[in-house]
């Protein structure tokens, strides 16, 4: 597993921060940085979600139940 930070995904619904860490399960040399369903964590508040990897339209699907804590 490889950790990578991004700042281009959907903002965290809990704190409106746009930087997140992805725990990537992509195989080395696969040509992919991350995979659909990889765990994402907000770097400001720790809210979690997962990657919705759809090619150029990839984005973060945040856990909504955690947004209301």
C-alpha positions as CSV (number, residue, x, y, z in Angstrom):
1,X,0.0,0.0,0.0
2,X,1.3,3.5,-0.9
3,X,0.2,6.7,0.7
4,X,-0.3,9.7,-1.5
5,X,-1.6,13.2,-0.8
6,X,-4.0,15.1,-3.2
7,X,-5.5,18.5,-3.2
8,X,-7.8,18.2,-6.2
9,X,-10.7,16.2,-4.8
10,X,-14.1,17.2,-3.5
11,X,-13.8,19.1,-0.3
12,X,-14.4,17.3,3.0
13,X,-18.1,17.9,4.0
14,X,-17.1,18.0,7.7
15,X,-14.4,20.8,7.6
16,X,-14.4,22.0,3.9
17,X,-10.7,21.2,3.6
18,X,-9.5,20.0,0.2
19,X,-6.3,18.1,1.0
20,X,-6.6,14.3,1.6
21,X,-4.4,11.2,1.9
22,X,-5.2,8.2,-0.3
23,X,-4.1,4.7,0.9
24,X,-3.5,3.5,-2.7
25,X,-3.8,-0.3,-3.5
26,X,-2.7,0.2,-7.1
27,X,0.1,-2.3,-8.1
28,X,3.5,-0.7,-8.8
29,X,4.0,-0.2,-12.5
30,X,0.3,-0.7,-13.2
31,X,-0.1,2.8,-14.7
32,X,-2.6,3.7,-12.0
33,X,-2.0,6.0,-9.0
34,X,-5.0,4.7,-7.0
35,X,-7.9,2.3,-7.4
36,X,-11.7,2.5,-7.1
37,X,-12.6,2.1,-3.4
38,X,-9.2,3.1,-2.0
39,X,-9.5,4.7,1.5
40,X,-9.2,8.5,1.7
41,X,-8.6,10.5,4.8
42,X,-9.0,14.3,5.2
43,X,-5.7,15.8,6.3
44,X,-7.4,18.4,8.5
45,X,-10.1,16.6,10.5
46,X,-9.6,12.9,9.8
47,X,-13.0,12.3,8.1
48,X,-12.8,9.3,5.8
49,X,-14.2,8.2,2.4
50,X,-13.2,6.3,-0.7
51,X,-12.0,7.0,-4.2
52,X,-14.5,6.8,-7.0
53,X,-12.1,6.1,-9.8
54,X,-13.6,6.8,-13.2
55,X,-10.7,7.8,-15.3
56,X,-10.6,11.6,-15.8
57,X,-13.7,12.0,-13.6
58,X,-12.2,10.4,-10.4
59,X,-13.2,12.1,-7.2
60,X,-13.7,11.4,-3.4
61,X,-16.9,10.0,-2.0
62,X,-16.9,11.2,1.6
63,X,-18.6,9.2,4.4
64,X,-21.7,11.4,5.0
65,X,-22.5,9.9,8.4
66,X,-19.1,11.2,9.7
67,X,-19.9,14.7,8.3
68,X,-22.6,15.2,11.0
69,X,-20.4,14.4,14.1
